[in-house]
Amino acid sequence: MRNRLPLTIATLAGFCIVLVLNLTLSNPVKNWRQGELVVILPPEDSLDLQFNRQLAELFATQLHVKLKTIELYPYQVNSALEKRLAHLSAIGARSNETSEDAKFGVPYQAVSETVVCSGKAPRQQSDLRLRELVVVAGSAEEASLLAAQITDTNLSWGAVDKARPSDLLEEVASGKRDCTVANEEQIAFMRNFNPTLVGAFDIATPTQLAWQFAPDVDADLYAQMEIFFERIEQDGTLDRLLERFYGHNERILPFDAAAFLAKTSTVLPHYRHIFEEAAALTGIDWQLLAAMAYRESHWNPLATSYTNVRGMMMLTEDTADRMNVSNRLDARESIMAGARYMQLLKEQLPLRIDEPDRTWLALAAYNQGMGHLEDARMLSQRYGLNPDAWIDVQKSMVKLRNPHIANTLKHGYARGGEAVVFVETVRLYYDMLKRISREEYKQLLPPDYQIKLNAW
């Protein structure tokens, strides 16, 4: 049994825009062969939005058509497809079970759907009878509950129409909701904002995520979708996208995540204007520069390591001299020099390397030097991997500390594993900084870290 529940004030406050789709108007979409593919994506600021948008863009490119997207909540998808307002939904539906209302595409990702509760965690599914369980209406998480309900008829929950899994996780973390269900990637990312957010147990079997079509989908379009997923799986594109958007979700300890969130209010405001100035000079996002500085020094301009790298951006003496830094312990000098050095590293990479791999590779060079990065790229090529893709190069970076391999390379031994950790943690801090705003996450910190985010 399920009940529809209204959004709480806290959930409503999390939205920045009003989604645009009136299911009662608009004519059905034209045949995709006429040059436009209309695809449904998750609502703005969903964890999965950019991943699914990238997939949709690649599919449109294969079809040689223009991509048009509309952002909907999961509960709106069936109606939109039925009324022919879109050719397909790329929100990511649970395709494990057959449905008379939908036809699913090729599964592209498997995720575990997990119960998350505030307070004492339930030990087993039967314990949920004493808890209030809420999920996003029409989502893959609700579909997993429907699958579990087949063997547990006492299982019940409430469904919220206009919400994202991250909204409900936030409310569970703050105690406004009792329990919800989210997949492992959603939980892993949101745990960085609230270290106490821990899954209790999995619901049903792991979800096989897939695109959703109307039952009478155009046969040629469906066949093209099958060709598309077969191709991106064989050439490694799918793996690279999954790594790009989800591969860095759990790279820092819960305590570190909480400390980071606290310092975004207490420390970062003092230096933000410098990061923004450096961004204007170099074209590198200020949040990325701030993420680098936090990973290097925790925004401490006086930081010094045992290897004598110093300052906010932890510059070596050689790098400081190269960037004409007179005082490494001066916050502005350090940040500006670190930004210019990062820009220089990006410019030294081959022009054929696209973003975001260009940035991730430059970050690895920032940590271990361009010479060692080039060794890792050469090693990747030796192993038949892509030397221009971070997902492949990081596999080779960790091998640089193997003396038998290092002796065959121009620049020899390096602590390549440290570069991998550096890049992945910077990526995560970068994502967290981009999501923080004045109103969001005020209540997400554990009691010991409660702060007022007045600086945003």
N, C-alpha and C positions, 0 to 999 in steps of 0.2 A: 504494500500500500504506500502511496505517496501523496503528499499534500503540497500545494503551491503556497509558498511563503513570500511575503513582501520583503523588499530590501530594507535593511536598517539604514539609519541616517549615516552611519560610518561608511557603509558600502557606497551610498550615493555620493558622498563627499569625495570618493576616490576617483570619480570620473571627470575628465577634463572637457569632453565633448559630448554632444548628443548624437547617437548613431543615426545615420540617414538611410532609411528604407521604409517606404510606405507600401506594405504588401497589398493594399487595396488599389494602388494606381500602377502606372507603367504598363506598357505593352510587353508581351513576351519577347525574349531576346531573339535576335535574328540568327539564322544558321551560322555557325562558327566559320564556315567556309567563305563567308562574305567578308572576313577580315578582322573579326573581333571575338575574343573569347572572354566571357564574363564569369568570374570566379568569386565565390564567397570566401572571405577570410575571417579570422577571429576578430573581436573588437580591439580597438586601439589599446596599446600598452599590455596586451596579453603576452605572456612569455613566448608563445608559439607563433606570434604574428609574423615576425621577420623570416623565420625558417620557412613557413608555409608560403609567404610571398615570394621568396627566392625560388622555391619549387615551381610555383605557378608561372613565374617569369621564364624559367627555363623551358617549361612545357609550351608556352605560347611561342617562344622562339622556334621550337621544333616544328610547330604548326605553321610558322611564318604568318602569324596574325598578331594584332595588337591586343594587349592585355588590359581589361577593365576589371577593377575589383570593387566589391561592396563588403562592408564589414557588418557582420551580424552576430547575434548571440546564438548559441546552439539550438535553442528551442524554436528559432525562426527558420531554420534550414529546410525542414521538410516542406513547409508551406511555400517557401521561395522556389524550391525546385519543382514542386507540383504546379505552380503558377508560371513556370518557365521564365522566372526572373533572372536565372543564372544557368550556365551550362553544367556547373559542378560546384561542389563545396570542398574546399581545401582546409577546412577547420581541423580535420583529423577525427574520424569517427571510429568507434569500436566495430570492427568487421568480423569478429569471431563468430557471431550468429547470423543466420540469414534473416531477411526482413522483406515483407511484402511492400513496404513503403519506400524502400531504397535498394539501390544496387551499389555494392562497394567495389572499389578498385583494388589494385595490388597493394598488399600491406607493405609499409616502408619502415616501420619502427615498432618494436615491442616494448611496452612499459608496464610496470606493476602498478595497479591501483590500490592505494593504501589508506586505511582509516587513520585519521589524525584527530586527537581530542585534547581539549584543555583539561587541566587537573589530572586526576588519576587515569592512566591509560587502560582501556579494556583489554582483557587478555585473549578473548575469543569472540567470535561473531555473536554468540548468544548473549553476551554481555551488553550488546547494543540495544537490547530491549528496554534497558533502564536508562538509556541516553537519548538525547535529541540529536538526530543525524540530519544534516542538510547538505545538499549538493546542487550543482548548477543544472537547471532543467535542460534535458535533451543532450547533455554532454556524454562523453565517453565514460565518465565516472558514474553517471546515472545508469548507463547501459550495463556497466559491470555489476551494479546493484540488482538490476533486473535479472541478470544471469544468475546471481547468487540467490535470488528470491525463488528460483525454481526448486531448489532443495531446502530452502528455509522460508516457508510461507509466513513466518512471523516477522520477517525482516521488513521494516518500514522506514520511511524517510520523508523529509520535506524537500521541495524543489523550488529554487529561486530562479526566476526567469532572467532578469537583466543583471547578471553577475559573471565574474570570471573566477576560476578556481583560486587565483591569488587573492581575490577579495575575501573569499570565505576562509582561506588560510590565515589571513590577517585578523579576521574577527575571532577565529578560534584562538589564535595566539594572544589576543587581548582579553579573552574571556567573554566576549560578546556572543559567541556561538559555542555550543558544546562540542560537536563533532562534525567532521566533514570527510570527504574522500577526495584525494588528489593523486596524480601519478608521481612516480619517483623523481622525475626531472623538476616538476613544479615544487615539490617538497624540498629538494636539494637546494634550489635557488632561494626559496623563501626562508630557509633555515639560516641563510647568511644575514638576514635581517632580524631573525629571532631564533637564537640558538636553542631555545627550549622546545622548538617545534619538532616533535619526533613522531614517526609513524608507529602505529600499534601492530597491525597485521594487514595482510593483503586480502582484498576482496576478489573472489572468483579467480579465474585464470588470468595471466597477463594479457593486457589488451593489445590486439594487433591493429595499429592505427592505419587508416586508409582514407582515400578520397571518397566522397559520396556523390552518387548520381541519381537522377530520377529512374524509376524501374524501367521505363521505355527509352533509355538513353540512346542517342544516335550510335549505331554499331561501329561506324568508322571512327568516331571520337573515342569510344571506349577502346578500340583496337590501338589507336595512336597512344592512349594512356599506357597500355600494356607494353608497347614498344619503348616508350619513354622510360618507364621504371626499370625495364630490363637493361637498357643502355646505361643509365646513370648508376646502376648497381655494378655493372661489369667494368665500367671505366673508373670507378672510385669516386665519382661525383657525390653520390649519396652519402658515403662515409665521410667525405670532407665536410659536407654541410652539417651532418649530425655532430661532428667534432667541433665545427666552428660555433654552433649555437648552443650545444649542450655539454661539450667536452670539458668545460672548466667550471662546472657548477659546484663541485665540492673540492676546493683546493686550499681552503683555510679552516683553521680550527674554530669551533663555536665561540670560544673566548675572544679570539682575534677579531671575529666578525663584530661582536658586541663592542669591543674597544674601538674598532674602526668607526662604527656608527656614532659612538659618543664623540669622537674627535672631529667628525664632520661638522659638529656644532661648536665645540669648544676651541678647536685649534685652526681648522681650515679657513674660517672667515678672515683670519689675520693675514693669510697669504693668497687668498683666492684672486685678488686683483693682480697679483704678480703672475699667477698661472694664466690668467686671461690676457695679460699683456704679452706673455711669451707665445700664447696661441695666436694672437693677432700678428706677431712677427713671423712665425714659422708655418702657420696653417695647420698645426696639430691641435686637436681638441684639448681644451684646458682640463677637462676631466681625465683624459689619458695622462697628461703630464702630472696632474695631482695624484693619480693612482700610482704612477711610477715613483713619485716622491714618497708616498706613504710606504710603499714596498721597500724602498731604500732606507728611509730614516724615520718613519712614523711622523713625518713633518717636523722633525727636530733639526733646526739649522746648525746645531753644534755637534751633531752625531759624528763619531769617529770610530772606525773599525780597527781591528788588530793588524790589518794589512795597510793601514794609513789612507784608506779612502775616506773622504770627509765631506760633511755638509749635507744640506737638504737633499741633493741629488747624488750624494756619495761619489764625488768625482775623484779619480786618481790624479796624482800630480801631473802625469803626462797629458791627460785629457784637459785638466785645468789650464796648463800652459798652452795647449793647442787652441783652446777657446778664449785665451787672453784673460783668464780669471786671476785677479790679484789677491782675493781673499775667499777661499772656499767656504768659510763659515758665514759669509754674508748671504742671507737667504735669496735676495734678488739676483745677485751675481750667479749663485749656484743654479737657480731655476732657469734663468735665461741661457746659461751655458749648457745645461742639460738638454733644454729644448733645441738649441742650435745643433748640438751634437747628434741628437736623435734625427733631426732633419737631414743632417749630413749623411748619416748611415742609410736612411731611406733613399737618398739620391744616389748612393753608391751601388745600390742593387740594380740588376738588369731591368730595363724599362718594361719588359714583357710581364713582370710580376705584378699582378693586380692586388687591390685591397680586398680583404683585410690581411692577406698573407704578407703583403709588403710591410705592414706595421708589425706583425708578430715576428717576422724574421729580423727586422731592425731592432726590436726589443731584445732578441737573443744576442745580437751583436753588441748592444749596449751593455749587456751583462758579461759576456765572455770575449768580446772583441770580434771585429769583422773577419780576421784571419781564421779563427776557430769556426765561425759560422760558415765560411767558404769551405773549410774542411768537411763540415757536416753535410753541406750541399753536395760536395763531390762524392762523399761516401754514399749519400742517398742515390746518386746516379749510378754508382758502382753496384748497388743492390737492386737496381731496376725500379727505384722509387722516383717520385717527382721532386726534383731539387728546388722547385719554386713553390711548393705547398708546405705550409707549416706542419700539417698533420703527418707528412712523411719525414720532413727534416728533423722533427723532434725525436723520432725513433733513432735517427743517426746521432743526434747530439749526445744522447746518453752513452753512446759507445766510445766517445772521445776519451773517456777515462780508462779504457781498456788498453794496456800498454802494447799488446800485440797489434792492435788496430792503429793506435796513435803513432807508432813508429813508421807506419806506411803513409802518413799524412804530412803535409808541408809544415804545419805549425805544431804538430805533436800533441802531447797530453793536454787535456782541459777538463774542468769539472762541468761537463756538458749537462749533467743532470740538474745542476743548479740553475742553468739557463732555462731549462724547461719549466722548473718550478717558478722561476721569476716571471716568465711570460704568462703562465696560466694564472698566477695570483694577481698580476697586474690586470689581466683581462677581467677577472672577477671584480676587483675593486672598481675598475672602470665601469662595468655594468651597474654596480651598486650606486656609484655616483650619478650616473645618468638617470636613475630611477627616483632618486631622492628629490622631493620638493618641499615646499613650506608645510603643506598639510599632511602629506603622506608619511607614515611610519613614526608618528609622534608617540604612539602607544606600543610600538613593537619591541622596544628594548626591555630586557629583564629588569626587575625592580632596582637592582644595584646600578643600572646604567640609565635610568630615566633622566631625560634631559629635555630642554625646550629647543626646538629647531628654529630659533628666531632669525638665524642668519640667512635663511633661504628665501 
